[in-house]
C-alpha cells in the first residue's frame, strides 16, 4: 500500500480485477417503460441498504444506460434479488439490450414497477434522489413495499462467476 495521493489513476482492468475479489449478491432492477415501451430491466451487483428510517436502498448504473433514463422517467423501480438458480436470468439482463419480459413471470408492484415472480425477494421503491458517481449514477430509492418470494440461496457474483455459498449449520 502507498500513501501517494499524487499517483496516476488506476487502470480500469486492474480495478475490475481487484473489485472482482469482493463477492456480491445479484439483483435485477426493473421499471415501467416510457411512452408505451415494455418494461425495462438491468442486472446490478452494486445494490445495498442505506437507511432503515426512512427505508432507503441504492444501486449504481452507468450514466449512459437506457435503463437509467427509464428509471428516472418512471420515478420508481423494483429491486429483484436473484436466487442461485437464476444465473441465466442474470446474464439476460446484463446485456446492452434489455431482456424480453414476454415469457417471464412478473406482476406490477405497488409503484407499478415489474416484480419478477421467481425472484428470491423484492423491494419496490420510489425514486428518492440520484448522485453523479464518475461514469455511473448512484440511484437512491425509498422502499414502499417488499417481500420474500421463496426460500433459496441467493445468486452470488465473484471473479466473473456465480459460485454457490456454503451454508453452515
Phi and psi in radians as a Rosetta constraint file:
Dihedral C 1 N 2 CA 2 C 2 CIRCULARHARMONIC -2.218 0.35
Dihedral N 2 CA 2 C 2 N 3 CIRCULARHARMONIC 2.730 0.35
Dihedral C 2 N 3 CA 3 C 3 CIRCULARHARMONIC -1.877 0.35
Dihedral N 3 CA 3 C 3 N 4 CIRCULARHARMONIC 0.261 0.35
Dihedral C 3 N 4 CA 4 C 4 CIRCULARHARMONIC -1.299 0.35
Dihedral N 4 CA 4 C 4 N 5 CIRCULARHARMONIC 1.810 0.35
Dihedral C 4 N 5 CA 5 C 5 CIRCULARHARMONIC -1.351 0.35
Dihedral N 5 CA 5 C 5 N 6 CIRCULARHARMONIC -0.183 0.35
Dihedral C 5 N 6 CA 6 C 6 CIRCULARHARMONIC -1.643 0.35
Dihedral N 6 CA 6 C 6 N 7 CIRCULARHARMONIC 0.210 0.35
Dihedral C 6 N 7 CA 7 C 7 CIRCULARHARMONIC -1.177 0.35
Dihedral N 7 CA 7 C 7 N 8 CIRCULARHARMONIC 2.724 0.35
Dihedral C 7 N 8 CA 8 C 8 CIRCULARHARMONIC -1.162 0.35
Dihedral N 8 CA 8 C 8 N 9 CIRCULARHARMONIC 2.707 0.35
Dihedral C 8 N 9 CA 9 C 9 CIRCULARHARMONIC -1.033 0.35
Dihedral N 9 CA 9 C 9 N 10 CIRCULARHARMONIC 2.597 0.35
Dihedral C 9 N 10 CA 10 C 10 CIRCULARHARMONIC -1.266 0.35
Dihedral N 10 CA 10 C 10 N 11 CIRCULARHARMONIC 2.687 0.35
Dihedral C 10 N 11 CA 11 C 11 CIRCULARHARMONIC -1.310 0.35
Dihedral N 11 CA 11 C 11 N 12 CIRCULARHARMONIC 2.464 0.35
Dihedral C 11 N 12 CA 12 C 12 CIRCULARHARMONIC -0.976 0.35
Dihedral N 12 CA 12 C 12 N 13 CIRCULARHARMONIC -0.793 0.35
Dihedral C 12 N 13 CA 13 C 13 CIRCULARHARMONIC -1.094 0.35
Dihedral N 13 CA 13 C 13 N 14 CIRCULARHARMONIC -0.707 0.35
Dihedral C 13 N 14 CA 14 C 14 CIRCULARHARMONIC -1.151 0.35
Dihedral N 14 CA 14 C 14 N 15 CIRCULARHARMONIC -0.725 0.35
Dihedral C 14 N 15 CA 15 C 15 CIRCULARHARMONIC -1.075 0.35
Dihedral N 15 CA 15 C 15 N 16 CIRCULARHARMONIC -0.770 0.35
Dihedral C 15 N 16 CA 16 C 16 CIRCULARHARMONIC -1.063 0.35
Dihedral N 16 CA 16 C 16 N 17 CIRCULARHARMONIC -0.740 0.35
Dihedral C 16 N 17 CA 17 C 17 CIRCULARHARMONIC -1.108 0.35
Dihedral N 17 CA 17 C 17 N 18 CIRCULARHARMONIC -0.784 0.35
Dihedral C 17 N 18 CA 18 C 18 CIRCULARHARMONIC -1.219 0.35
Dihedral N 18 CA 18 C 18 N 19 CIRCULARHARMONIC -0.812 0.35
Dihedral C 18 N 19 CA 19 C 19 CIRCULARHARMONIC -1.171 0.35
Dihedral N 19 CA 19 C 19 N 20 CIRCULARHARMONIC -0.448 0.35
Dihedral C 19 N 20 CA 20 C 20 CIRCULARHARMONIC -1.149 0.35
Dihedral N 20 CA 20 C 20 N 21 CIRCULARHARMONIC -0.222 0.35
Dihedral C 20 N 21 CA 21 C 21 CIRCULARHARMONIC -1.483 0.35
Dihedral N 21 CA 21 C 21 N 22 CIRCULARHARMONIC -0.070 0.35
Dihedral C 21 N 22 CA 22 C 22 CIRCULARHARMONIC -1.753 0.35
Dihedral N 22 CA 22 C 22 N 23 CIRCULARHARMONIC 1.958 0.35
Dihedral C 22 N 23 CA 23 C 23 CIRCULARHARMONIC -1.240 0.35
Dihedral N 23 CA 23 C 23 N 24 CIRCULARHARMONIC 2.459 0.35
Dihedral C 23 N 24 CA 24 C 24 CIRCULARHARMONIC -2.341 0.35
Dihedral N 24 CA 24 C 24 N 25 CIRCULARHARMONIC 2.915 0.35
Dihedral C 24 N 25 CA 25 C 25 CIRCULARHARMONIC -1.459 0.35
Dihedral N 25 CA 25 C 25 N 26 CIRCULARHARMONIC 3.028 0.35
Dihedral C 25 N 26 CA 26 C 26 CIRCULARHARMONIC -2.273 0.35
Dihedral N 26 CA 26 C 26 N 27 CIRCULARHARMONIC 2.400 0.35
Dihedral C 26 N 27 CA 27 C 27 CIRCULARHARMONIC -2.416 0.35
Dihedral N 27 CA 27 C 27 N 28 CIRCULARHARMONIC 2.783 0.35
Dihedral C 27 N 28 CA 28 C 28 CIRCULARHARMONIC -2.001 0.35
Dihedral N 28 CA 28 C 28 N 29 CIRCULARHARMONIC 2.117 0.35
Dihedral C 28 N 29 CA 29 C 29 CIRCULARHARMONIC -1.567 0.35
Dihedral N 29 CA 29 C 29 N 30 CIRCULARHARMONIC 2.241 0.35
Dihedral C 29 N 30 CA 30 C 30 CIRCULARHARMONIC -2.189 0.35
Dihedral N 30 CA 30 C 30 N 31 CIRCULARHARMONIC 2.674 0.35
Dihedral C 30 N 31 CA 31 C 31 CIRCULARHARMONIC -2.705 0.35
Dihedral N 31 CA 31 C 31 N 32 CIRCULARHARMONIC 2.920 0.35
Dihedral C 31 N 32 CA 32 C 32 CIRCULARHARMONIC -1.182 0.35
Dihedral N 32 CA 32 C 32 N 33 CIRCULARHARMONIC 2.523 0.35
Dihedral C 32 N 33 CA 33 C 33 CIRCULARHARMONIC -1.357 0.35
Dihedral N 33 CA 33 C 33 N 34 CIRCULARHARMONIC 2.716 0.35
Dihedral C 33 N 34 CA 34 C 34 CIRCULARHARMONIC -1.554 0.35
Dihedral N 34 CA 34 C 34 N 35 CIRCULARHARMONIC 2.678 0.35
Dihedral C 34 N 35 CA 35 C 35 CIRCULARHARMONIC 0.916 0.35
Dihedral N 35 CA 35 C 35 N 36 CIRCULARHARMONIC 0.818 0.35
Dihedral C 35 N 36 CA 36 C 36 CIRCULARHARMONIC 1.382 0.35
Dihedral N 36 CA 36 C 36 N 37 CIRCULARHARMONIC -0.018 0.35
Dihedral C 36 N 37 CA 37 C 37 CIRCULARHARMONIC -1.155 0.35
Dihedral N 37 CA 37 C 37 N 38 CIRCULARHARMONIC 2.718 0.35
Dihedral C 37 N 38 CA 38 C 38 CIRCULARHARMONIC -1.219 0.35
Dihedral N 38 CA 38 C 38 N 39 CIRCULARHARMONIC 3.094 0.35
Dihedral C 38 N 39 CA 39 C 39 CIRCULARHARMONIC -1.085 0.35
Dihedral N 39 CA 39 C 39 N 40 CIRCULARHARMONIC 2.715 0.35
Dihedral C 39 N 40 CA 40 C 40 CIRCULARHARMONIC -2.090 0.35
Dihedral N 40 CA 40 C 40 N 41 CIRCULARHARMONIC 2.501 0.35
Dihedral C 40 N 41 CA 41 C 41 CIRCULARHARMONIC -2.597 0.35
Dihedral N 41 CA 41 C 41 N 42 CIRCULARHARMONIC 2.637 0.35
Dihedral C 41 N 42 CA 42 C 42 CIRCULARHARMONIC -2.589 0.35
Dihedral N 42 CA 42 C 42 N 43 CIRCULARHARMONIC 2.451 0.35
Dihedral C 42 N 43 CA 43 C 43 CIRCULARHARMONIC -1.335 0.35
Dihedral N 43 CA 43 C 43 N 44 CIRCULARHARMONIC 2.378 0.35
Dihedral C 43 N 44 CA 44 C 44 CIRCULARHARMONIC -2.348 0.35
Dihedral N 44 CA 44 C 44 N 45 CIRCULARHARMONIC 2.603 0.35
Dihedral C 44 N 45 CA 45 C 45 CIRCULARHARMONIC -2.196 0.35
Dihedral N 45 CA 45 C 45 N 46 CIRCULARHARMONIC 0.236 0.35
Dihedral C 45 N 46 CA 46 C 46 CIRCULARHARMONIC -1.840 0.35
Dihedral N 46 CA 46 C 46 N 47 CIRCULARHARMONIC 0.620 0.35
Dihedral C 46 N 47 CA 47 C 47 CIRCULARHARMONIC -1.651 0.35
Dihedral N 47 CA 47 C 47 N 48 CIRCULARHARMONIC 2.437 0.35
Dihedral C 47 N 48 CA 48 C 48 CIRCULARHARMONIC -2.752 0.35
Dihedral N 48 CA 48 C 48 N 49 CIRCULARHARMONIC 2.750 0.35
Dihedral C 48 N 49 CA 49 C 49 CIRCULARHARMONIC -1.363 0.35
Dihedral N 49 CA 49 C 49 N 50 CIRCULARHARMONIC 2.463 0.35
Dihedral C 49 N 50 CA 50 C 50 CIRCULARHARMONIC -1.892 0.35
Dihedral N 50 CA 50 C 50 N 51 CIRCULARHARMONIC -0.813 0.35
Dihedral C 50 N 51 CA 51 C 51 CIRCULARHARMONIC -2.635 0.35
Dihedral N 51 CA 51 C 51 N 52 CIRCULARHARMONIC 2.523 0.35
Dihedral C 51 N 52 CA 52 C 52 CIRCULARHARMONIC -1.542 0.35
Dihedral N 52 CA 52 C 52 N 53 CIRCULARHARMONIC -0.542 0.35
Dihedral C 52 N 53 CA 53 C 53 CIRCULARHARMONIC -2.475 0.35
Dihedral N 53 CA 53 C 53 N 54 CIRCULARHARMONIC 1.706 0.35
Dihedral C 53 N 54 CA 54 C 54 CIRCULARHARMONIC -1.315 0.35
Dihedral N 54 CA 54 C 54 N 55 CIRCULARHARMONIC 2.836 0.35
Dihedral C 54 N 55 CA 55 C 55 CIRCULARHARMONIC -1.310 0.35
Dihedral N 55 CA 55 C 55 N 56 CIRCULARHARMONIC 1.813 0.35
Dihedral C 55 N 56 CA 56 C 56 CIRCULARHARMONIC -2.187 0.35
Dihedral N 56 CA 56 C 56 N 57 CIRCULARHARMONIC 2.482 0.35
Dihedral C 56 N 57 CA 57 C 57 CIRCULARHARMONIC -2.301 0.35
Dihedral N 57 CA 57 C 57 N 58 CIRCULARHARMONIC 2.877 0.35
Dihedral C 57 N 58 CA 58 C 58 CIRCULARHARMONIC -2.493 0.35
Dihedral N 58 CA 58 C 58 N 59 CIRCULARHARMONIC 2.756 0.35
Dihedral C 58 N 59 CA 59 C 59 CIRCULARHARMONIC -2.545 0.35
Dihedral N 59 CA 59 C 59 N 60 CIRCULARHARMONIC 2.857 0.35
Dihedral C 59 N 60 CA 60 C 60 CIRCULARHARMONIC -2.042 0.35
Dihedral N 60 CA 60 C 60 N 61 CIRCULARHARMONIC 2.486 0.35
Dihedral C 60 N 61 CA 61 C 61 CIRCULARHARMONIC -2.489 0.35
Dihedral N 61 CA 61 C 61 N 62 CIRCULARHARMONIC 2.525 0.35
Dihedral C 61 N 62 CA 62 C 62 CIRCULARHARMONIC -0.955 0.35
Dihedral N 62 CA 62 C 62 N 63 CIRCULARHARMONIC 2.376 0.35
Dihedral C 62 N 63 CA 63 C 63 CIRCULARHARMONIC -1.139 0.35
Dihedral N 63 CA 63 C 63 N 64 CIRCULARHARMONIC -0.335 0.35
Dihedral C 63 N 64 CA 64 C 64 CIRCULARHARMONIC -1.702 0.35
Dihedral N 64 CA 64 C 64 N 65 CIRCULARHARMONIC 0.155 0.35
Dihedral C 64 N 65 CA 65 C 65 CIRCULARHARMONIC -1.225 0.35
Dihedral N 65 CA 65 C 65 N 66 CIRCULARHARMONIC 2.360 0.35
Dihedral C 65 N 66 CA 66 C 66 CIRCULARHARMONIC -1.101 0.35
Dihedral N 66 CA 66 C 66 N 67 CIRCULARHARMONIC -0.577 0.35
Dihedral C 66 N 67 CA 67 C 67 CIRCULARHARMONIC -1.169 0.35
Dihedral N 67 CA 67 C 67 N 68 CIRCULARHARMONIC -0.620 0.35
Dihedral C 67 N 68 CA 68 C 68 CIRCULARHARMONIC -1.103 0.35
Dihedral N 68 CA 68 C 68 N 69 CIRCULARHARMONIC -0.761 0.35
Dihedral C 68 N 69 CA 69 C 69 CIRCULARHARMONIC -1.038 0.35
Dihedral N 69 CA 69 C 69 N 70 CIRCULARHARMONIC -0.729 0.35
Dihedral C 69 N 70 CA 70 C 70 CIRCULARHARMONIC -1.130 0.35
Dihedral N 70 CA 70 C 70 N 71 CIRCULARHARMONIC -0.734 0.35
Dihedral C 70 N 71 CA 71 C 71 CIRCULARHARMONIC -1.079 0.35
Dihedral N 71 CA 71 C 71 N 72 CIRCULARHARMONIC -0.785 0.35
Dihedral C 71 N 72 CA 72 C 72 CIRCULARHARMONIC -1.119 0.35
Dihedral N 72 CA 72 C 72 N 73 CIRCULARHARMONIC -0.719 0.35
Dihedral C 72 N 73 CA 73 C 73 CIRCULARHARMONIC -1.192 0.35
Dihedral N 73 CA 73 C 73 N 74 CIRCULARHARMONIC -0.709 0.35
Dihedral C 73 N 74 CA 74 C 74 CIRCULARHARMONIC -1.237 0.35
Dihedral N 74 CA 74 C 74 N 75 CIRCULARHARMONIC -0.543 0.35
Dihedral C 74 N 75 CA 75 C 75 CIRCULARHARMONIC 1.266 0.35
Dihedral N 75 CA 75 C 75 N 76 CIRCULARHARMONIC 0.245 0.35
Dihedral C 75 N 76 CA 76 C 76 CIRCULARHARMONIC -2.812 0.35
Dihedral N 76 CA 76 C 76 N 77 CIRCULARHARMONIC 2.803 0.35
Dihedral C 76 N 77 CA 77 C 77 CIRCULARHARMONIC -2.819 0.35
Dihedral N 77 CA 77 C 77 N 78 CIRCULARHARMONIC 2.819 0.35
Dihedral C 77 N 78 CA 78 C 78 CIRCULARHARMONIC -2.074 0.35
Dihedral N 78 CA 78 C 78 N 79 CIRCULARHARMONIC 2.442 0.35
Dihedral C 78 N 79 CA 79 C 79 CIRCULARHARMONIC -1.792 0.35
Dihedral N 79 CA 79 C 79 N 80 CIRCULARHARMONIC 2.021 0.35
Dihedral C 79 N 80 CA 80 C 80 CIRCULARHARMONIC -1.819 0.35
Dihedral N 80 CA 80 C 80 N 81 CIRCULARHARMONIC 1.901 0.35
Dihedral C 80 N 81 CA 81 C 81 CIRCULARHARMONIC -1.405 0.35
Dihedral N 81 CA 81 C 81 N 82 CIRCULARHARMONIC 2.165 0.35
Dihedral C 81 N 82 CA 82 C 82 CIRCULARHARMONIC -1.482 0.35
Dihedral N 82 CA 82 C 82 N 83 CIRCULARHARMONIC 2.632 0.35
Dihedral C 82 N 83 CA 83 C 83 CIRCULARHARMONIC -1.634 0.35
Dihedral N 83 CA 83 C 83 N 84 CIRCULARHARMONIC 2.858 0.35
Dihedral C 83 N 84 CA 84 C 84 CIRCULARHARMONIC -1.005 0.35
Dihedral N 84 CA 84 C 84 N 85 CIRCULARHARMONIC -0.459 0.35
Dihedral C 84 N 85 CA 85 C 85 CIRCULARHARMONIC -1.564 0.35
Dihedral N 85 CA 85 C 85 N 86 CIRCULARHARMONIC 0.263 0.35
Dihedral C 85 N 86 CA 86 C 86 CIRCULARHARMONIC -2.018 0.35
Dihedral N 86 CA 86 C 86 N 87 CIRCULARHARMONIC 0.527 0.35
Dihedral C 86 N 87 CA 87 C 87 CIRCULARHARMONIC -1.065 0.35
Dihedral N 87 CA 87 C 87 N 88 CIRCULARHARMONIC -0.666 0.35
Dihedral C 87 N 88 CA 88 C 88 CIRCULARHARMONIC -1.116 0.35
Dihedral N 88 CA 88 C 88 N 89 CIRCULARHARMONIC -0.681 0.35
Dihedral C 88 N 89 CA 89 C 89 CIRCULARHARMONIC -1.129 0.35
Dihedral N 89 CA 89 C 89 N 90 CIRCULARHARMONIC -0.723 0.35
Dihedral C 89 N 90 CA 90 C 90 CIRCULARHARMONIC -0.984 0.35
Dihedral N 90 CA 90 C 90 N 91 CIRCULARHARMONIC -0.856 0.35
Dihedral C 90 N 91 CA 91 C 91 CIRCULARHARMONIC -1.146 0.35
Dihedral N 91 CA 91 C 91 N 92 CIRCULARHARMONIC -0.646 0.35
Dihedral C 91 N 92 CA 92 C 92 CIRCULARHARMONIC -1.080 0.35
Dihedral N 92 CA 92 C 92 N 93 CIRCULARHARMONIC -0.697 0.35
Dihedral C 92 N 93 CA 93 C 93 CIRCULARHARMONIC -1.525 0.35
Dihedral N 93 CA 93 C 93 N 94 CIRCULARHARMONIC -0.074 0.35
Dihedral C 93 N 94 CA 94 C 94 CIRCULARHARMONIC -1.528 0.35
Dihedral N 94 CA 94 C 94 N 95 CIRCULARHARMONIC -0.219 0.35
Dihedral C 94 N 95 CA 95 C 95 CIRCULARHARMONIC -1.223 0.35
Dihedral N 95 CA 95 C 95 N 96 CIRCULARHARMONIC 2.794 0.35
Dihedral C 95 N 96 CA 96 C 96 CIRCULARHARMONIC -1.048 0.35
Dihedral N 96 CA 96 C 96 N 97 CIRCULARHARMONIC -0.709 0.35
Dihedral C 96 N 97 CA 97 C 97 CIRCULARHARMONIC -1.490 0.35
Dihedral N 97 CA 97 C 97 N 98 CIRCULARHARMONIC 2.380 0.35
Dihedral C 97 N 98 CA 98 C 98 CIRCULARHARMONIC -1.080 0.35
Dihedral N 98 CA 98 C 98 N 99 CIRCULARHARMONIC 2.410 0.35
Dihedral C 98 N 99 CA 99 C 99 CIRCULARHARMONIC -1.131 0.35
Dihedral N 99 CA 99 C 99 N 100 CIRCULARHARMONIC 2.704 0.35
Dihedral C 99 N 100 CA 100 C 100 CIRCULARHARMONIC -1.412 0.35
Dihedral N 100 CA 100 C 100 N 101 CIRCULARHARMONIC 2.232 0.35
Dihedral C 100 N 101 CA 101 C 101 CIRCULARHARMONIC -1.477 0.35
Dihedral N 101 CA 101 C 101 N 102 CIRCULARHARMONIC -0.099 0.35
Dihedral C 101 N 102 CA 102 C 102 CIRCULARHARMONIC -0.697 0.35
Dihedral N 102 CA 102 C 102 N 103 CIRCULARHARMONIC -1.114 0.35
Dihedral C 102 N 103 CA 103 C 103 CIRCULARHARMONIC -1.662 0.35
Dihedral N 103 CA 103 C 103 N 104 CIRCULARHARMONIC 0.142 0.35
Dihedral C 103 N 104 CA 104 C 104 CIRCULARHARMONIC -1.549 0.35
Dihedral N 104 CA 104 C 104 N 105 CIRCULARHARMONIC 2.126 0.35
Dihedral C 104 N 105 CA 105 C 105 CIRCULARHARMONIC -1.119 0.35
Dihedral N 105 CA 105 C 105 N 106 CIRCULARHARMONIC 2.145 0.35
Dihedral C 105 N 106 CA 106 C 106 CIRCULARHARMONIC -2.754 0.35
Dihedral N 106 CA 106 C 106 N 107 CIRCULARHARMONIC 2.774 0.35
Dihedral C 106 N 107 CA 107 C 107 CIRCULARHARMONIC -2.461 0.35
Dihedral N 107 CA 107 C 107 N 108 CIRCULARHARMONIC 2.976 0.35
Dihedral C 107 N 108 CA 108 C 108 CIRCULARHARMONIC -1.480 0.35
Dihedral N 108 CA 108 C 108 N 109 CIRCULARHARMONIC 2.299 0.35
Dihedral C 108 N 109 CA 109 C 109 CIRCULARHARMONIC -1.405 0.35
Dihedral N 109 CA 109 C 109 N 110 CIRCULARHARMONIC -3.046 0.35
Dihedral C 109 N 110 CA 110 C 110 CIRCULARHARMONIC -1.016 0.35
Dihedral N 110 CA 110 C 110 N 111 CIRCULARHARMONIC -0.560 0.35
Dihedral C 110 N 111 CA 111 C 111 CIRCULARHARMONIC -1.555 0.35
Dihedral N 111 CA 111 C 111 N 112 CIRCULARHARMONIC -0.067 0.35
Dihedral C 111 N 112 CA 112 C 112 CIRCULARHARMONIC 1.609 0.35
Dihedral N 112 CA 112 C 112 N 113 CIRCULARHARMONIC -0.107 0.35
Dihedral C 112 N 113 CA 113 C 113 CIRCULARHARMONIC -1.246 0.35
Dihedral N 113 CA 113 C 113 N 114 CIRCULARHARMONIC 2.510 0.35
Dihedral C 113 N 114 CA 114 C 114 CIRCULARHARMONIC -1.158 0.35
Dihedral N 114 CA 114 C 114 N 115 CIRCULARHARMONIC 2.300 0.35
Dihedral C 114 N 115 CA 115 C 115 CIRCULARHARMONIC -1.943 0.35
Dihedral N 115 CA 115 C 115 N 116 CIRCULARHARMONIC 2.149 0.35
Dihedral C 115 N 116 CA 116 C 116 CIRCULARHARMONIC -1.274 0.35
Dihedral N 116 CA 116 C 116 N 117 CIRCULARHARMONIC 2.144 0.35
Dihedral C 116 N 117 CA 117 C 117 CIRCULARHARMONIC -1.096 0.35
Dihedral N 117 CA 117 C 117 N 118 CIRCULARHARMONIC -0.490 0.35
Dihedral C 117 N 118 CA 118 C 118 CIRCULARHARMONIC -1.736 0.35
Dihedral N 118 CA 118 C 118 N 119 CIRCULARHARMONIC 0.127 0.35
Dihedral C 118 N 119 CA 119 C 119 CIRCULARHARMONIC -1.152 0.35
Dihedral N 119 CA 119 C 119 N 120 CIRCULARHARMONIC 2.830 0.35
Dihedral C 119 N 120 CA 120 C 120 CIRCULARHARMONIC -1.246 0.35
Dihedral N 120 CA 120 C 120 N 121 CIRCULARHARMONIC -0.750 0.35
Dihedral C 120 N 121 CA 121 C 121 CIRCULARHARMONIC -2.795 0.35
Dihedral N 121 CA 121 C 121 N 122 CIRCULARHARMONIC 2.915 0.35
Dihedral C 121 N 122 CA 122 C 122 CIRCULARHARMONIC -2.529 0.35
Dihedral N 122 CA 122 C 122 N 123 CIRCULARHARMONIC 2.721 0.35
Dihedral C 122 N 123 CA 123 C 123 CIRCULARHARMONIC -2.290 0.35
Dihedral N 123 CA 123 C 123 N 124 CIRCULARHARMONIC 2.113 0.35
Dihedral C 123 N 124 CA 124 C 124 CIRCULARHARMONIC -1.717 0.35
Dihedral N 124 CA 124 C 124 N 125 CIRCULARHARMONIC 2.207 0.35
Dihedral C 124 N 125 CA 125 C 125 CIRCULARHARMONIC -2.303 0.35
Dihedral N 125 CA 125 C 125 N 126 CIRCULARHARMONIC 2.568 0.35
Dihedral C 125 N 126 CA 126 C 126 CIRCULARHARMONIC -1.585 0.35
Dihedral N 126 CA 126 C 126 N 127 CIRCULARHARMONIC 2.452 0.35
Dihedral C 126 N 127 CA 127 C 127 CIRCULARHARMONIC -1.096 0.35
Dihedral N 127 CA 127 C 127 N 128 CIRCULARHARMONIC 2.147 0.35
Dihedral C 127 N 128 CA 128 C 128 CIRCULARHARMONIC -1.667 0.35
Dihedral N 128 CA 128 C 128 N 129 CIRCULARHARMONIC -0.952 0.35
Dihedral C 128 N 129 CA 129 C 129 CIRCULARHARMONIC -2.887 0.35
Dihedral N 129 CA 129 C 129 N 130 CIRCULARHARMONIC 2.889 0.35
Dihedral C 129 N 130 CA 130 C 130 CIRCULARHARMONIC -2.292 0.35
Dihedral N 130 CA 130 C 130 N 131 CIRCULARHARMONIC 2.692 0.35
Dihedral C 130 N 131 CA 131 C 131 CIRCULARHARMONIC -2.361 0.35
Dihedral N 131 CA 131 C 131 N 132 CIRCULARHARMONIC 2.498 0.35
Dihedral C 131 N 132 CA 132 C 132 CIRCULARHARMONIC -1.213 0.35
Dihedral N 132 CA 132 C 132 N 133 CIRCULARHARMONIC 2.502 0.35
Dihedral C 132 N 133 CA 133 C 133 CIRCULARHARMONIC -2.540 0.35
Dihedral N 133 CA 133 C 133 N 134 CIRCULARHARMONIC 1.230 0.35
Dihedral C 133 N 134 CA 134 C 134 CIRCULARHARMONIC 1.160 0.35
Dihedral N 134 CA 134 C 134 N 135 CIRCULARHARMONIC -2.190 0.35
Dihedral C 134 N 135 CA 135 C 135 CIRCULARHARMONIC -1.493 0.35
Dihedral N 135 CA 135 C 135 N 136 CIRCULARHARMONIC 0.107 0.35
Dihedral C 135 N 136 CA 136 C 136 CIRCULARHARMONIC -2.104 0.35
Dihedral N 136 CA 136 C 136 N 137 CIRCULARHARMONIC 2.932 0.35
Dihedral C 136 N 137 CA 137 C 137 CIRCULARHARMONIC -2.063 0.35
Dihedral N 137 CA 137 C 137 N 138 CIRCULARHARMONIC 2.358 0.35
Dihedral C 137 N 138 CA 138 C 138 CIRCULARHARMONIC -1.598 0.35
Dihedral N 138 CA 138 C 138 N 139 CIRCULARHARMONIC 2.086 0.35
Dihedral C 138 N 139 CA 139 C 139 CIRCULARHARMONIC -1.897 0.35
Dihedral N 139 CA 139 C 139 N 140 CIRCULARHARMONIC 2.149 0.35
Dihedral C 139 N 140 CA 140 C 140 CIRCULARHARMONIC -1.936 0.35
Dihedral N 140 CA 140 C 140 N 141 CIRCULARHARMONIC 2.291 0.35
Dihedral C 140 N 141 CA 141 C 141 CIRCULARHARMONIC -2.171 0.35
Dihedral N 141 CA 141 C 141 N 142 CIRCULARHARMONIC 2.594 0.35
Dihedral C 141 N 142 CA 142 C 142 CIRCULARHARMONIC -1.661 0.35
Dihedral N 142 CA 142 C 142 N 143 CIRCULARHARMONIC 2.156 0.35
Dihedral C 142 N 143 CA 143 C 143 CIRCULARHARMONIC -1.280 0.35
Dihedral N 143 CA 143 C 143 N 144 CIRCULARHARMONIC 2.174 0.35
Dihedral C 143 N 144 CA 144 C 144 CIRCULARHARMONIC -1.950 0.35
Dihedral N 144 CA 144 C 144 N 145 CIRCULARHARMONIC -0.292 0.35
Dihedral C 144 N 145 CA 145 C 145 CIRCULARHARMONIC -2.763 0.35
Dihedral N 145 CA 145 C 145 N 146 CIRCULARHARMONIC 2.700 0.35
Dihedral C 145 N 146 CA 146 C 146 CIRCULARHARMONIC -2.794 0.35
Dihedral N 146 CA 146 C 146 N 147 CIRCULARHARMONIC 2.855 0.35
Dihedral C 146 N 147 CA 147 C 147 CIRCULARHARMONIC -2.982 0.35
Dihedral N 147 CA 147 C 147 N 148 CIRCULARHARMONIC 2.704 0.35
Dihedral C 147 N 148 CA 148 C 148 CIRCULARHARMONIC -1.720 0.35
Dihedral N 148 CA 148 C 148 N 149 CIRCULARHARMONIC 2.195 0.35
Dihedral C 148 N 149 CA 149 C 149 CIRCULARHARMONIC -1.790 0.35
Dihedral N 149 CA 149 C 149 N 150 CIRCULARHARMONIC -0.465 0.35
Dihedral C 149 N 150 CA 150 C 150 CIRCULARHARMONIC -2.836 0.35
Dihedral N 150 CA 150 C 150 N 151 CIRCULARHARMONIC 2.833 0.35
Dihedral C 150 N 151 CA 151 C 151 CIRCULARHARMONIC -1.774 0.35
Dihedral N 151 CA 151 C 151 N 152 CIRCULARHARMONIC 1.969 0.35
Dihedral C 151 N 152 CA 152 C 152 CIRCULARHARMONIC -2.850 0.35
Dihedral N 152 CA 152 C 152 N 153 CIRCULARHARMONIC 2.861 0.35
Dihedral C 152 N 153 CA 153 C 153 CIRCULARHARMONIC -1.202 0.35
Dihedral N 153 CA 153 C 153 N 154 CIRCULARHARMONIC 2.596 0.35
Dihedral C 153 N 154 CA 154 C 154 CIRCULARHARMONIC -1.361 0.35
Dihedral N 154 CA 154 C 154 N 155 CIRCULARHARMONIC 2.739 0.35
Dihedral C 154 N 155 CA 155 C 155 CIRCULARHARMONIC -1.354 0.35
Dihedral N 155 CA 155 C 155 N 156 CIRCULARHARMONIC 2.264 0.35
Dihedral C 155 N 156 CA 156 C 156 CIRCULARHARMONIC -1.970 0.35
Dihedral N 156 CA 156 C 156 N 157 CIRCULARHARMONIC 2.776 0.35
Dihedral C 156 N 157 CA 157 C 157 CIRCULARHARMONIC -2.234 0.35
Dihedral N 157 CA 157 C 157 N 158 CIRCULARHARMONIC 2.176 0.35
Dihedral C 157 N 158 CA 158 C 158 CIRCULARHARMONIC -2.709 0.35
Dihedral N 158 CA 158 C 158 N 159 CIRCULARHARMONIC 2.159 0.35
Dihedral C 158 N 159 CA 159 C 159 CIRCULARHARMONIC 0.915 0.35
Dihedral N 159 CA 159 C 159 N 160 CIRCULARHARMONIC 0.827 0.35
Dihedral C 159 N 160 CA 160 C 160 CIRCULARHARMONIC 1.157 0.35
Dihedral N 160 CA 160 C 160 N 161 CIRCULARHARMONIC 0.304 0.35
Dihedral C 160 N 161 CA 161 C 161 CIRCULARHARMONIC -2.351 0.35
Dihedral N 161 CA 161 C 161 N 162 CIRCULARHARMONIC -3.067 0.35
Dihedral C 161 N 162 CA 162 C 162 CIRCULARHARMONIC -2.226 0.35
Dihedral N 162 CA 162 C 162 N 163 CIRCULARHARMONIC 1.276 0.35
Dihedral C 162 N 163 CA 163 C 163 CIRCULARHARMONIC -1.248 0.35
Dihedral N 163 CA 163 C 163 N 164 CIRCULARHARMONIC 2.663 0.35
Dihedral C 163 N 164 CA 164 C 164 CIRCULARHARMONIC -1.465 0.35
Dihedral N 164 CA 164 C 164 N 165 CIRCULARHARMONIC 2.564 0.35
Dihedral C 164 N 165 CA 165 C 165 CIRCULARHARMONIC -1.345 0.35
Dihedral N 165 CA 165 C 165 N 166 CIRCULARHARMONIC 2.572 0.35
Dihedral C 165 N 166 CA 166 C 166 CIRCULARHARMONIC -1.541 0.35
Dihedral N 166 CA 166 C 166 N 167 CIRCULARHARMONIC 2.091 0.35
Dihedral C 166 N 167 CA 167 C 167 CIRCULARHARMONIC -1.585 0.35
Dihedral N 167 CA 167 C 167 N 168 CIRCULARHARMONIC 2.163 0.35
Dihedral C 167 N 168 CA 168 C 168 CIRCULARHARMONIC -1.681 0.35
Dihedral N 168 CA 168 C 168 N 169 CIRCULARHARMONIC 2.456 0.35
